[in-house]
Amino acid sequence: MNISVELTMSPLQDGYEPHIIDFIKVLRASKFTVLENPLSTQVYGKYDEVMPFLTKAIGDSMAAQDAVLVYMKLVKSDRSDYTPHF
């Protein structure tokens, strides 16, 4: 089953930019399709592969921070080729 995951990381501390940059670099280095915009990052792939990867990537990032929020949205389909039709 293919999924689309939207992630937004919001560190609750000063000096937050390096944490966000490091997290995005981990996502980019994965085998998954990764798209970014100014507000979030999307990861696309097979559910059974994406979720264990994200569990580790998010856990590692959270362990390196004092306080952080991670927002995640999951959609059951690969929406990486979405283009607006209006």
N, CA, C and O atoms as a Tinker XYZ file with bonds, in Angstrom:
   344  protein
     1  N      0.848000   -1.173000    0.000000    73     2
     2  CA     0.000000    0.000000    0.000000    64     1     3
     3  C      0.896000    1.239000    0.000000    63     2     4     5
     4  O      1.800000    1.360000    0.826000    81     3
     5  N      0.640000    2.145000   -0.920000    73     3     6
     6  CA     1.391000    3.396000   -0.998000    64     5     7
     7  C      0.761000    4.452000   -0.117000    63     6     8     9
     8  O     -0.459000    4.510000    0.037000    81     7
     9  N      1.622000    5.296000    0.467000    73     7    10
    10  CA     1.139000    6.383000    1.311000    64     9    11
    11  C      1.854000    7.678000    0.964000    63    10    12    13
    12  O      2.927000    7.689000    0.360000    81    11
    13  N      1.222000    8.761000    1.367000    73    11    14
    14  CA     1.798000   10.095000    1.326000    64    13    15
    15  C      1.799000   10.604000    2.758000    63    14    16    17
    16  O      0.786000   10.515000    3.453000    81    15
    17  N      2.921000   11.134000    3.197000    73    15    18
    18  CA     3.047000   11.627000    4.570000    64    17    19
    19  C      3.507000   13.078000    4.522000    63    18    20    21
    20  O      4.501000   13.406000    3.875000    81    19
    21  N      2.777000   13.933000    5.209000    73    19    22
    22  CA     3.188000   15.328000    5.337000    64    21    23
    23  C      3.722000   15.530000    6.750000    63    22    24    25
    24  O      3.064000   15.172000    7.727000    81    23
    25  N      4.911000   16.102000    6.853000    73    23    26
    26  CA     5.563000   16.317000    8.148000    64    25    27
    27  C      5.882000   17.791000    8.345000    63    26    28    29
    28  O      6.348000   18.468000    7.430000    81    27
    29  N      5.626000   18.272000    9.545000    73    27    30
    30  CA     6.055000   19.602000    9.947000    64    29    31
    31  C      6.711000   19.465000   11.308000    63    30    32    33
    32  O      6.101000   18.971000   12.256000    81    31
    33  N      7.969000   19.907000   11.398000    73    31    34
    34  CA     8.691000   19.854000   12.674000    64    33    35
    35  C      8.781000   21.263000   13.232000    63    34    36    37
    36  O      9.171000   22.195000   12.528000    81    35
    37  N      8.419000   21.415000   14.499000    73    35    38
    38  CA     8.445000   22.714000   15.168000    64    37    39
    39  C      9.205000   22.593000   16.477000    63    38    40    41
    40  O      8.603000   22.311000   17.513000    81    39
    41  N     10.530000   22.802000   16.452000    73    39    42
    42  CA    11.287000   22.787000   17.704000    64    41    43
    43  C     10.842000   23.937000   18.604000    63    42    44    45
    44  O     10.589000   25.043000   18.127000    81    43
    45  N     10.748000   23.676000   19.887000    73    43    46
    46  CA    10.313000   24.678000   20.855000    64    45    47
    47  C     11.509000   25.160000   21.668000    63    46    48    49
    48  O     11.524000   25.079000   22.897000    81    47
    49  N     12.501000   25.660000   20.955000    73    47    50
    50  CA    13.723000   26.105000   21.609000    64    49    51
    51  C     14.443000   27.078000   20.700000    63    50    52    53
    52  O     14.160000   27.142000   19.503000    81    51
    53  N     15.367000   27.833000   21.257000    73    51    54
    54  CA    16.216000   28.703000   20.452000    64    53    55
    55  C     17.170000   27.841000   19.638000    63    54    56    57
    56  O     17.433000   26.694000   20.000000    81    55
    57  N     17.675000   28.369000   18.570000    73    55    58
    58  CA    18.623000   27.641000   17.745000    64    57    59
    59  C     17.986000   26.448000   17.050000    63    58    60    61
    60  O     18.603000   25.389000   16.932000    81    59
    61  N     16.765000   26.618000   16.596000    73    59    62
    62  CA    15.993000   25.501000   16.037000    64    61    63
    63  C     16.363000   25.141000   14.603000    63    62    64    65
    64  O     16.165000   23.998000   14.190000    81    63
    65  N     16.898000   26.093000   13.831000    73    63    66
    66  CA    17.137000   25.838000   12.407000    64    65    67
    67  C     18.017000   24.623000   12.130000    63    66    68    69
    68  O     17.673000   23.825000   11.258000    81    67
    69  N     19.137000   24.446000   12.834000    73    67    70
    70  CA    19.973000   23.267000   12.545000    64    69    71
    71  C     19.224000   21.942000   12.719000    63    70    72    73
    72  O     19.481000   20.986000   11.988000    81    71
    73  N     18.307000   21.883000   13.678000    73    71    74
    74  CA    17.546000   20.651000   13.900000    64    73    75
    75  C     16.631000   20.355000   12.708000    63    74    76    77
    76  O     16.524000   19.211000   12.267000    81    75
    77  N     15.987000   21.377000   12.203000    73    75    78
    78  CA    15.108000   21.198000   11.048000    64    77    79
    79  C     15.922000   20.808000    9.817000    63    78    80    81
    80  O     15.548000   19.893000    9.083000    81    79
    81  N     17.028000   21.502000    9.597000    73    79    82
    82  CA    17.884000   21.202000    8.448000    64    81    83
    83  C     18.406000   19.772000    8.517000    63    82    84    85
    84  O     18.381000   19.057000    7.515000    81    83
    85  N     18.874000   19.349000    9.679000    73    83    86
    86  CA    19.378000   17.978000    9.823000    64    85    87
    87  C     18.296000   16.947000    9.547000    63    86    88    89
    88  O     18.554000   15.931000    8.902000    81    87
    89  N     17.084000   17.202000   10.031000    73    87    90
    90  CA    15.971000   16.281000    9.810000    64    89    91
    91  C     15.633000   16.183000    8.320000    63    90    92    93
    92  O     15.436000   15.087000    7.795000    81    91
    93  N     15.567000   17.313000    7.654000    73    91    94
    94  CA    15.268000   17.304000    6.215000    64    93    95
    95  C     16.367000   16.591000    5.433000    63    94    96    97
    96  O     16.073000   15.886000    4.467000    81    95
    97  N     17.610000   16.759000    5.828000    73    95    98
    98  CA    18.714000   16.064000    5.152000    64    97    99
    99  C     18.581000   14.551000    5.282000    63    98   100   101
   100  O     18.876000   13.818000    4.338000    81    99
   101  N     18.138000   14.080000    6.446000    73    99   102
   102  CA    17.910000   12.640000    6.637000    64   101   103
   103  C     16.803000   12.166000    5.694000    63   102   104   105
   104  O     16.929000   11.119000    5.058000    81   103
   105  N     15.723000   12.938000    5.608000    73   103   106
   106  CA    14.632000   12.572000    4.700000    64   105   107
   107  C     15.106000   12.558000    3.256000    63   106   108   109
   108  O     14.794000   11.626000    2.514000    81   107
   109  N     15.852000   13.571000    2.848000    73   107   110
   110  CA    16.361000   13.650000    1.469000    64   109   111
   111  C     17.267000   12.473000    1.127000    63   110   112   113
   112  O     17.272000   12.005000   -0.012000    81   111
   113  N     18.028000   11.994000    2.098000    73   111   114
   114  CA    18.982000   10.910000    1.851000    64   113   115
   115  C     18.310000    9.539000    1.774000    63   114   116   117
   116  O     18.969000    8.545000    1.468000    81   115
   117  N     17.027000    9.479000    2.044000    73   115   118
   118  CA    16.314000    8.201000    2.013000    64   117   119
   119  C     16.040000    7.778000    0.575000    63   118   120   121
   120  O     16.293000    8.531000   -0.366000    81   119
   121  N     15.522000    6.567000    0.421000    73   119   122
   122  CA    15.183000    6.058000   -0.910000    64   121   123
   123  C     13.806000    6.518000   -1.373000    63   122   124   125
   124  O     13.376000    6.181000   -2.476000    81   123
   125  N     13.112000    7.288000   -0.534000    73   123   126
   126  CA    11.741000    7.689000   -0.822000    64   125   127
   127  C     11.691000    8.989000   -1.611000    63   126   128   129
   128  O     12.648000    9.764000   -1.613000    81   127
   129  N     10.584000    9.217000   -2.270000    73   127   130
   130  CA    10.343000   10.503000   -2.921000    64   129   131
   131  C     10.060000   11.517000   -1.829000    63   130   132   133
   132  O      9.185000   11.302000   -0.990000    81   131
   133  N     10.794000   12.622000   -1.835000    73   131   134
   134  CA    10.648000   13.661000   -0.822000    64   133   135
   135  C     10.454000   14.996000   -1.541000    63   134   136   137
   136  O     11.273000   15.384000   -2.374000    81   135
   137  N      9.371000   15.691000   -1.216000    73   135   138
   138  CA     9.092000   17.014000   -1.758000    64   137   139
   139  C      8.981000   17.988000   -0.594000    63   138   140   141
   140  O      8.490000   17.640000    0.480000    81   139
   141  N      9.442000   19.205000   -0.820000    73   139   142
   142  CA     9.446000   20.202000    0.245000    64   141   143
   143  C      8.733000   21.471000   -0.201000    63   142   144   145
   144  O      8.692000   21.801000   -1.386000    81   143
   145  N      8.177000   22.169000    0.771000    73   143   146
   146  CA     7.700000   23.525000    0.568000    64   145   147
   147  C      8.045000   24.297000    1.836000    63   146   148   149
   148  O      8.570000   23.701000    2.777000    81   147
   149  N      7.774000   25.584000    1.898000    73   147   150
   150  CA     8.193000   26.359000    3.073000    64   149   151
   151  C      7.538000   25.930000    4.393000    63   150   152   153
   152  O      8.055000   26.257000    5.461000    81   151
   153  N      6.422000   25.210000    4.342000    73   151   154
   154  CA     5.708000   24.876000    5.563000    64   153   155
   155  C      5.793000   23.420000    5.977000    63   154   156   157
   156  O      5.524000   23.092000    7.133000    81   155
   157  N      6.162000   22.535000    5.052000    73   155   158
   158  CA     6.189000   21.113000    5.391000    64   157   159
   159  C      7.044000   20.345000    4.389000    63   158   160   161
   160  O      7.499000   20.878000    3.376000    81   159
   161  N      7.238000   19.092000    4.710000    73   159   162
   162  CA     7.954000   18.168000    3.837000    64   161   163
   163  C      7.078000   16.948000    3.642000    63   162   164   165
   164  O      6.480000   16.446000    4.594000    81   163
   165  N      7.001000   16.472000    2.412000    73   163   166
   166  CA     6.195000   15.295000    2.106000    64   165   167
   167  C      7.104000   14.128000    1.750000    63   166   168   169
   168  O      8.110000   14.295000    1.061000    81   167
   169  N      6.734000   12.945000    2.230000    73   167   170
   170  CA     7.464000   11.710000    1.946000    64   169   171
   171  C      6.467000   10.730000    1.333000    63   170   172   173
   172  O      5.352000   10.575000    1.831000    81   171
   173  N      6.872000   10.074000    0.256000    73   171   174
   174  CA     5.992000    9.162000   -0.477000    64   173   175
   175  C      6.668000    7.809000   -0.621000    63   174   176   177
   176  O      7.859000    7.729000   -0.921000    81   175
   177  N      5.898000    6.744000   -0.405000    73   175   178
   178  CA     6.441000    5.403000   -0.582000    64   177   179
   179  C      5.489000    4.353000   -0.056000    63   178   180   181
   180  O      4.320000    4.631000    0.211000    81   179
   181  N      5.996000    3.154000    0.089000    73   179   182
   182  CA     5.203000    2.034000    0.600000    64   181   183
   183  C      5.105000    2.132000    2.129000    63   182   184   185
   184  O      6.096000    2.376000    2.817000    81   183
   185  N      3.891000    1.935000    2.636000    73   183   186
   186  CA     3.617000    2.078000    4.062000    64   185   187
   187  C      4.601000    1.277000    4.916000    63   186   188   189
   188  O      5.166000    1.808000    5.873000    81   187
   189  N      4.809000   -0.002000    4.574000    73   187   190
   190  CA     5.656000   -0.886000    5.380000    64   189   191
   191  C      7.130000   -0.488000    5.360000    63   190   192   193
   192  O      7.913000   -0.972000    6.178000    81   191
   193  N      7.510000    0.382000    4.441000    73   191   194
   194  CA     8.887000    0.873000    4.382000    64   193   195
   195  C      9.018000    2.286000    4.958000    63   194   196   197
   196  O      9.980000    2.592000    5.662000    81   195
   197  N      8.045000    3.133000    4.652000    73   195   198
   198  CA     8.109000    4.523000    5.099000    64   197   199
   199  C      7.978000    4.637000    6.617000    63   198   200   201
   200  O      8.737000    5.372000    7.250000    81   199
   201  N      7.025000    3.918000    7.203000    73   199   202
   202  CA     6.758000    4.104000    8.633000    64   201   203
   203  C      7.928000    3.709000    9.534000    63   202   204   205
   204  O      8.236000    4.463000   10.458000    81   203
   205  N      8.607000    2.559000    9.320000    73   203   206
   206  CA     9.782000    2.276000   10.160000    64   205   207
   207  C     10.894000    3.313000    9.974000    63   206   208   209
   208  O     11.576000    3.683000   10.929000    81   207
   209  N     11.066000    3.772000    8.734000    73   207   210
   210  CA    12.066000    4.809000    8.475000    64   209   211
   211  C     11.727000    6.081000    9.255000    63   210   212   213
   212  O     12.590000    6.652000    9.922000    81   211
   213  N     10.461000    6.524000    9.170000    73   211   214
   214  CA    10.067000    7.745000    9.871000    64   213   215
   215  C     10.135000    7.587000   11.379000    63   214   216   217
   216  O     10.501000    8.532000   12.077000    81   215
   217  N      9.795000    6.424000   11.894000    73   215   218
   218  CA     9.888000    6.180000   13.333000    64   217   219
   219  C     11.305000    6.443000   13.826000    63   218   220   221
   220  O     11.503000    7.115000   14.839000    81   219
   221  N     12.285000    5.913000   13.110000    73   219   222
   222  CA    13.681000    6.121000   13.501000    64   221   223
   223  C     14.124000    7.563000   13.274000    63   222   224   225
   224  O     14.757000    8.159000   14.146000    81   223
   225  N     13.801000    8.128000   12.117000    73   223   226
   226  CA    14.236000    9.491000   11.797000    64   225   227
   227  C     13.646000   10.506000   12.775000    63   226   228   229
   228  O     14.351000   11.399000   13.246000    81   227
   229  N     12.369000   10.372000   13.075000    73   227   230
   230  CA    11.731000   11.285000   14.018000    64   229   231
   231  C     12.279000   11.062000   15.426000    63   230   232   233
   232  O     12.551000   12.027000   16.140000    81   231
   233  N     12.442000    9.817000   15.829000    73   231   234
   234  CA    12.982000    9.515000   17.155000    64   233   235
   235  C     14.381000   10.065000   17.348000    63   234   236   237
   236  O     14.684000   10.650000   18.388000    81   235
   237  N     15.238000    9.882000   16.352000    73   235   238
   238  CA    16.607000   10.412000   16.437000    64   237   239
   239  C     16.602000   11.932000   16.551000    63   238   240   241
   240  O     17.349000   12.503000   17.344000    81   239
   241  N     15.756000   12.584000   15.755000    73   239   242
   242  CA    15.681000   14.044000   15.790000    64   241   243
   243  C     15.148000   14.535000   17.133000    63   242   244   245
   244  O     15.670000   15.495000   17.700000    81   243
   245  N     14.117000   13.881000   17.634000    73   243   246
   246  CA    13.551000   14.290000   18.927000    64   245   247
   247  C     14.549000   14.099000   20.063000    63   246   248   249
   248  O     14.599000   14.909000   20.989000    81   247
   249  N     15.336000   13.042000   19.998000    73   247   250
   250  CA    16.335000   12.780000   21.043000    64   249   251
   251  C     17.396000   13.879000   21.099000    63   250   252   253
   252  O     17.995000   14.110000   22.149000    81   251
   253  N     17.626000   14.552000   19.980000    73   251   254
   254  CA    18.650000   15.596000   19.915000    64   253   255
   255  C     18.130000   16.978000   20.307000    63   254   256   257
   256  O     18.880000   17.953000   20.286000    81   255
   257  N     16.843000   17.063000   20.665000    73   255   258
   258  CA    16.237000   18.354000   20.978000    64   257   259
   259  C     15.649000   18.345000   22.393000    63   258   260   261
   260  O     15.325000   17.295000   22.947000    81   259
   261  N     15.525000   19.546000   22.954000    73   259   262
   262  CA    14.927000   19.660000   24.287000    64   261   263
   263  C     13.414000   19.513000   24.230000    63   262   264   265
   264  O     12.828000   18.798000   25.043000    81   263
   265  N     12.783000   20.182000   23.278000    73   263   266
   266  CA    11.323000   20.143000   23.136000    64   265   267
   267  C     10.981000   20.371000   21.667000    63   266   268   269
   268  O     11.517000   21.277000   21.029000    81   267
   269  N     10.091000   19.547000   21.143000    73   267   270
   270  CA     9.760000   19.644000   19.723000    64   269   271
   271  C      8.358000   19.080000   19.475000    63   270   272   273
   272  O      7.933000   18.126000   20.127000    81   271
   273  N      7.663000   19.681000   18.533000    73   271   274
   274  CA     6.392000   19.155000   18.045000    64   273   275
   275  C      6.613000   18.625000   16.638000    63   274   276   277
   276  O      7.307000   19.252000   15.837000    81   275
   277  N      6.034000   17.489000   16.338000    73   275   278
   278  CA     6.058000   16.961000   14.973000    64   277   279
   279  C      4.616000   16.682000   14.578000    63   278   280   281
   280  O      3.921000   15.889000   15.212000    81   279
   281  N      4.193000   17.339000   13.535000    73   279   282
   282  CA     2.853000   17.140000   12.994000    64   281   283
   283  C      2.966000   16.198000   11.802000    63   282   284   285
   284  O      3.835000   16.370000   10.947000    81   283
   285  N      2.089000   15.209000   11.748000    73   283   286
   286  CA     2.138000   14.234000   10.661000    64   285   287
   287  C      0.734000   13.983000   10.139000    63   286   288   289
   288  O     -0.209000   13.790000   10.906000    81   287
   289  N      0.615000   13.990000    8.817000    73   287   290
   290  CA    -0.636000   13.620000    8.158000    64   289   291
   291  C     -0.330000   12.471000    7.213000    63   290   292   293
   292  O      0.666000   12.500000    6.489000    81   291
   293  N     -1.188000   11.461000    7.221000    73   291   294
   294  CA    -1.024000   10.296000    6.351000    64   293   295
   295  C     -2.200000   10.197000    5.397000    63   294   296   297
   296  O     -3.348000   10.406000    5.791000    81   295
   297  N     -1.913000    9.880000    4.149000    73   295   298
   298  CA    -2.951000    9.638000    3.153000    64   297   299
   299  C     -2.645000    8.302000    2.498000    63   298   300   301
   300  O     -1.504000    8.025000    2.129000    81   299
   301  N     -3.662000    7.487000    2.357000    73   299   302
   302  CA    -3.479000    6.186000    1.715000    64   301   303
   303  C     -3.534000    6.359000    0.201000    63   302   304   305
   304  O     -4.575000    6.144000   -0.421000    81   303
   305  N     -2.428000    6.741000   -0.373000    73   303   306
   306  CA    -2.209000    6.838000   -1.816000    64   305   307
   307  C     -0.923000    7.618000   -2.030000    63   306   308   309
   308  O     -0.480000    8.357000   -1.150000    81   307
   309  N     -0.342000    7.454000   -3.175000    73   307   310
   310  CA     0.846000    8.225000   -3.539000    64   309   311
   311  C      0.372000    9.459000   -4.281000    63   310   312   313
   312  O     -0.067000    9.374000   -5.428000    81   311
   313  N      0.462000   10.605000   -3.625000    73   311   314
   314  CA    -0.004000   11.866000   -4.203000    64   313   315
   315  C      1.158000   12.704000   -4.727000    63   314   316   317
   316  O      0.997000   13.905000   -4.944000    81   315
   317  N      2.325000   12.096000   -4.935000    73   315   318
   318  CA     3.501000   12.851000   -5.342000    64   317   319
   319  C      3.371000   13.502000   -6.715000    63   318   320   321
   320  O      4.087000   14.452000   -7.029000    81   319
   321  N      2.456000   12.988000   -7.527000    73   319   322
   322  CA     2.294000   13.572000   -8.865000    64   321   323
   323  C      1.103000   14.527000   -8.931000    63   322   324   325
   324  O      0.653000   14.875000  -10.022000    81   323
   325  N      0.596000   14.950000   -7.792000    73   323   326
   326  CA    -0.565000   15.842000   -7.753000    64   325   327
   327  C     -0.249000   17.183000   -8.400000    63   326   328   329
   328  O      0.788000   17.788000   -8.127000    81   327
   329  N     -1.141000   17.631000   -9.248000    73   327   330
   330  CA    -1.091000   18.989000   -9.787000    64   329   331
   331  C     -2.502000   19.567000   -9.713000    63   330   332   333
   332  O     -3.474000   18.874000  -10.013000    81   331
   333  N     -2.614000   20.815000   -9.319000    73   331   334
   334  CA    -3.947000   21.429000   -9.268000    64   333   335
   335  C     -4.581000   21.445000  -10.654000    63   334   336   337
   336  O     -3.887000   21.620000  -11.656000    81   335
   337  N     -5.875000   21.266000  -10.712000    73   335   338
   338  CA    -6.572000   21.236000  -11.999000    64   337   339
   339  C     -7.496000   22.447000  -12.178000    63   338   340   341
   340  O     -8.452000   22.399000  -12.951000    81   339
   341  N     -7.201000   23.516000  -11.464000    73   339   342
   342  CA    -8.026000   24.724000  -11.601000    64   341   343
   343  C     -7.160000   25.935000  -11.813000    63   342   344
   344  O     -7.674000   27.045000  -11.950000    81   343
